[in-house]
Amino acid sequence: MVFSEQIKQKKMTRLSVNINKIATLRNARGHDNPNVVKVALDCERFGAEGITVHPRPDERHIRYQDVLDLKEVITTEFNIEGNPSEDKFVELVLRAKPAQVTLVPDSENAITSNAGWDTIKHKSRLIDLIQVFKKAGIRTSIFVDPNIAMVEGAAEVGTDRIELYTEPYASNFFKNKEMAIKDYILAAQRANELGLGLNAGHDLSLDNLRYFQQNIPHLDEVSIGHALICDALYLGLENAIQLYLRETKAEM
């Protein structure tokens, strides 16, 4: 099957809204406004097909208790991202039992995630972690750069999906979008050949999301937080979510 035919036949991409920035705003005043649980429920009511959170050890945005509170009420897919270097994160995921855990190799002092896993170097560790989560019935995803070797390494550790780190794509989109997406197309094709599900996230926006979605075959899910929440300041949360949904469902 040629690539153009793959694109035409691919399924629609799901939108998971990352609500970390809502927690950042709440924490700035030390109270409970905005309420993270209410916003998550509103996101679902406005059409979001999943909720993503990324708790960090310092709890500077999403707190560990938020994760447990959200688990009680989320009716769409719940995705917990984070670095599994600490037992506390692993224990939290096992307790919350989300639909999906996304393993991200961010350092403790990182402002935001800035690189994917070296799935070859960390092969043994990833195999052990994935077995733990799969035993608990949790779908696993590994955050990776658009690198064929890293995609193949992800398949070898037994993950269900990979999440392509899209910041380089977003940074180069307006310079040369064809070149910016080239490696992602190749990585996506290889992931599909290996039977891996495919997610993507980081700096995807209303400017670059449609082009990415239309050119990446078999894209299961995008996780979007920062850009969507920024747009919501001007457009309103419901309208922003609807606009992002439109981009994820756009036909060729």
N, C-alpha and C positions, 0 to 999 in steps of 0.2 A: 504494500500500500504506500503510495507516495505521500509526502509530508502534507501537501495541500488537502488531500483527502482525509488525513488524520485530523486536521484542524476542523474541517466541516463536520466530522462525525463525533467530535469530543463533547462530553457532557458539560452542563453549566457549572460554573465555579461558585462555591459557597463563600459567603462573606462572614468572617468572624471579627467582631469588634473588640479591640484591645482597650480596656478601660483603665489602664495604669494612670493616664493623665488625669482622670477624674479623682483618683486617690491622691495624686500629687496636690491637686487643688484643695481637697479636703484637709490634707495634712498641714497645709500652709497656715491654717488657723487653729489647728489642734482640736477641732470639734467634729461634727458629723454632717457638715454641709459643704458640698453635695454628698448625699448618701450613696455609697457605692452600690449597694444592693438595689436600691430604687432605680438608679441609672441603668444598671444591667437589665432589669426587668423592662424598663422603658425601651432600651435598645432592641430587645426581643419583640416588644409590642410594635415597634416601628419597622420591623422586618429583618433585623439581624438574624443570621442563621447559625450563629455561635458567639460565645463570649470567651475572650482570651485574657488571662492575667499572667504577669511575670513577677512573682514575689522575689525579692532579693534579701540577703541576710540582714541588711540594716533596716529593712522595712520602710524605706524612704518613700515608697508610694503604696503599693498593695501590701497589706499586712497579712500575716499567716492566718489570723482569725477571719479576715475578709474571705479568704479562700474557702474556709469551712462554712461560713455564712452563705456564700454564693452557691455552694454545692447543694444546699437545701432547697433552693428556689429555681435554679436554672432549668429550663425545659428544652432548650436547644443544646447543641454540643458545647461542652465545657472543655477548654484547652488550657492547661497549666504549662507555662514555659519556665525554664530556669536551669541553672547550673547544678548538676547533681554531685558536685564536689563535696557537699556537706550532707551528712546523714539526715539533718533536719529537713532538708528539701525532699529527700526520698521518702521519709516518714510522712511528710505532709501529703504528698501525692498518693501514697498508699492509703492514707486515711480518707482523703477526699474522693478517691476513685473517679477521676474525670473520664470523659470519653477519650481524651488524648493527652499525653504528656509530650512536650517538645523539649528535647535536651539541647541546651545552648551553652557554649563554652565561654561565657563572658566572665571577666575578672570581677572581683568584689567591688573595685573602685571605678568600674566602667560606667560612663554616663548612660550609654545604651549599648546594645550588642553590636559588635564591630567586626566579626569574623565567624566563619563556620568551623566545624570540627576538622581536625586532621584524623580522618577515620581509619587511617593505616597506623599511625603512631599510637592512637588510643583504642585500638581494636579490642584488646582483652578487656579493658574497663567497660567499654560500651556493650560488649557481649553480655557481661555479667549484669549490667543495669537493665538491659532490655529483657533479659530472662526474668528478672524480678518483676518488672511492670507487666509483662505479658502473662505471667502466672496469676497476677491480680486481675486480669481481664481488661487491661488498659492499652489502647492503641498507642504505639510509639512513633515518634517522628524525630529526626536528627537534623539540626540546622547545619547546612553545608554551603560552601561556595560553589559556583557553577563550574566545577572542575570534574572531568570525567573520572579521574582516579579516585576522587573523594566520593563520588556517587557509587562507584563500584565497591569501594571500601564500606560504604553504608550498607549495601546489599549483603556483604559478607558478614556483618555483625548481626543481621537478622531483624533490622528495623522494618516496620510496616510502611513508613513513608519517610521522605526527606522534605525539609523546608528550604527552598533556595533563598539565600541571603541576597536581597535585591537592592541594597544601597548603591553598589557600583552601577547597576543599570539606571537607577534614578538619577545619579550624579551625571551620567553621560547622555541621558536621554535627549536633551535639547541640542547637544553637540552633534551627535550622529546616532539616531535611534536604531538604525540597522546594525551598526557595529556594537552598540550597547547591549543588544539582545542576542547577539550571535551565540555567545557561550551558553546562554540560558536555553536556547533552542536545542543545542547539542546535548546539554546535561539532561534536559527533559526527555529527549528521545531515548537516551541511554537508560534513564530511570524506568521508562515504560518498558523497554526491552528486558529489564531485570525484574519486572513485576512490582516495582515500588510505586506506592501512591505518591502524589506530588502536591506539596503546599508551597507557598511563597509569602515573603513578608519583609518589610523594612523600607520605609520611605516611598512606598507605593501611594499614589495620590490620584486625584481626579485628572491631573495632567497626563499621567503615564500609565494608568491602570488598564485602560481599554486596549492599547497597543500590546501590552504585555499579555493580557488575557487572550487576545485574538491570535497571538503568534506562538503561544506555548500549549502544545497538545496535552490533553489529559490532566489539566490543572484542577485539582480537587478543591482547593481552599486557599484564600488569601486572608492573612491576619493583618488588620490595619488599625492603628490607634492614633498616633500623633497627628497625621495629616487630617484624618476624619474629625478629630476633636477640634482642631484649629478651624476647619471649615464650618463646624457647628457653631462657632462663635458668631459667624456672620449669617449663616443660612438656617440655623436651628438644627437641633439634633435629628429630628425626624426627617427633615428635608435632606440633610447631609447623608443619612443612611440610605434613603431612597435613591439619591444620586449615585452613590457607590454601588448599590445593587444593580442599577441600570448598566453601569460599566462592566460588572462581572457577568451580566447576562447578554451582553452585546453580541450580535451575530456578525459574521464576516460580511 
